[in-house]
């Protein structure tokens, strides 16, 4: 063959076939076969008949293959069998213990020569079927295989494997590392899927690491921005902090987390777009409040006395105002009774009131304001020690926890007192003299009236406030009259002081 590489290929094939054939022949006889294949070198005889290593072109010198087969059998079952008729049973040398059978075959066309040497002990196992005929049959089969190998040599082009001549140990090894098939046409390995290299010994990485990493021992070492088995997946920042999924380089965060790398705690409703999220807490913009900044801010947060609805305070019982900071005043204040020196008031107030403040002040210049306090469960009061016939400004305040409400007010004038001490001093046919007690307060005057019993006619007189006696003239003799004394102030009139009197006949 043309090169050492071709020798290696053919030799390996031949040795494997020989081993299988020898095994098939000797196995049925339970004998032990040991085949030793020596390193094959091309040898030619020199002029003196000795063999020497020599390398020459294929067309000038033949290629010689030498094979040695040693067949060993157990010592306890030796028998005497000779492969040749000329075997000597009395041979005593150490070499005589083995019977050597040598045959040489050659192929003139391919200039390939095969030399076979089979060594058998002179005493083999007691298997009568093992004979020279069996060995000869084996050798014939080997010759047929060797001719087929010679034919394969012709099919290999003269340029095959020129650059890859084999050197060193020439024992048979599986081609292509067991991960592919050797092709004579391409003079190289065709690797199985997932393997590469001249001898298919390098595992391939998936998708060639997508050109985004380095393949080491079949695993991708990806570039910094990529990951996955084949480096095809864009890597997310800090691997989404182990709080989300990485999809096309972007983090899909788990519930409760947000941010480019899912490292930030998510705020409720993302602060409704009206605030900034800081470590899970919303910092709302001006005018917005709530855990998620979803509510309009109420003035002063309703002063802690109500709740905010769409920016408006809904105040607790007893409070009012835009920020619920004011105590609600009493409702429906009304005057229940007016007397000359007292006024009765009634109202409706909040249940939360702790007390009420009632103030009163004469509605005249320099009038002194006075007040009194009543418990929060009261809803009426009587204001006493007022001056008769005097106008007063009356006000009621509700109080809750020392916070006082705005007042609810009413203006009322006390009545004038009923004149006291009316009496008659002298009576004649046409006159009646009378007197009464004076008032201690300021008023405008008196009105005196004499009304006949039949209500026909009558006499009315007005007197200054300083007068407390009066003599009525022009009356009819023997007539009964009703006498009334009324105090006057502005448009007010006091209840009358009345008495009956009859003139003399």
Steps between C-alpha positions, in 0.01 A plus 500: 500500500619853435530643851536397866146631564357249254694221672349587832147494364537166322688340786239595755221360285686177438594441864140544609374251242770247589410515867135436429575203272743335739251542782225331296726198423637427845211593726299179443788291634534697826865565426665833589617704204749781540579697186794734509538749222842652468558848377512477120776660312591465139808281472704381205790259492843631435758318294603292801148374563439717808194718548537875536259790539473678174257752354461511126234598251216255464577413143866401576468284812214281631326563834548214748255425791624259768248341742583273795225292665580332837239246611525401869309218668465390864792285623272244663342402169801468269490248224741420219396641168740589222424753236762349273597135432858567583444602867758346735365375837851482646582865444624644826579865427277773635402602149386143427218538740323705234413385152537777246297515181604766246335601173556789264247647257542787263303712262703576193274777378500698820850382601376414851652195673347337810711273721319284757666313786280295731658351816325211672625287790601154391259376758164668452165434664323174448295629214547267207324744270791745531730388217712625220196493279317740729793735509535480123134589460548797728795619299301474179231720642761750614646509146159583358462786744848626419418510130191706577716738699735532204207596283406772751850639462441565130182695584695742714637782287873545485465840672297370797646588837831623359528768764399278788744208493469288813794474736567329831288215630297337227265291712135513399290777649134588419484767235348847561495452881183297476305815406501469121600301190817522295443586135753392240349740252570803718792330675367610838239450768135577449398582856172414665270782604640691795865420430776670304876498445724295275435188705150597625631533855378855564138533623306775330304765693133571417467742208870572517424714808318737258834677440461656844727281705778238511441125479695303763446123532161525336374781724459865410680764703286796396598862461397731783175622345370157395398176663319173439621161383596643159563865602198607294318666787573861585590518866297727725659737754612303810288208376189692610622474861343152507159670523379464143539341159739622232330529160700641209726688735220658700384398846141391560490558875308298755206657680620755750824590318589742225791677338736416216646214704198428727699620800254771608197426716187591308261761641122445503357572156836654408386808698222553243744698289474787752805441714844344530562154646770481768568153641137398463352826635332764283619861524194673358494815294346814645125466516494119523500265796439137583704182503497503119468881450159429351307753712480874468648668804250670732581825676708434812419130465157583644672596828478139607127547556361349180590305187584622155281421200614623160672796660215596732477435874215303644509616862427305813195579713534842661757640251468701183695717263715422193761331718272383786680735737186679617251387762150505364279759674154419641212488256150647515552752779165642606348716779262290703380775737558870572439661835591831651812364666568166325507332160470125429707357206492158329731343232625179336867418530753231406510187712875536535478838678656499844333827605325814374582862567203744515586867482269805530566869469267802501474641153577853618823695505720389786300185564693241698529150349430216737504121444421173663600138423270201494579127449524351150184295545286811556293644220332799677576769754324784685695826514405692811569831676443697185383858495132546405428664171857475377614339172763225531732317262489133595753242366560127551839326431572125484826377655685170421830433674562868570432591138213748480267533206377805324197650679137474406330826611164666548398853607211540743362771730372426846152604591419812703397417853139521608443814705461424866313662795199638313245655744229767512541790740172700445175442310218753420203508261729601206859447619736222613844564649752211475871411557754213434862409559777636278742281286871481568595475134475736213185508295304756299180557699166385623166440338186537722159387372147511654270263310121503587332173572294518181818586305344811362728795504783499746795722583874438421785711630883477458733615770876541536694216657571716802131537594355240732166672596208607286154663552255409227210748450188510274362168604130417524343477841411153620699339212726192544839524327796266432823686562825382325853624556757399225867589474628604156844473342556544132240276341479273802221493750501344838229275628231725654437547867115497522238579756123590508357817647148664511429869525261635758130564412 
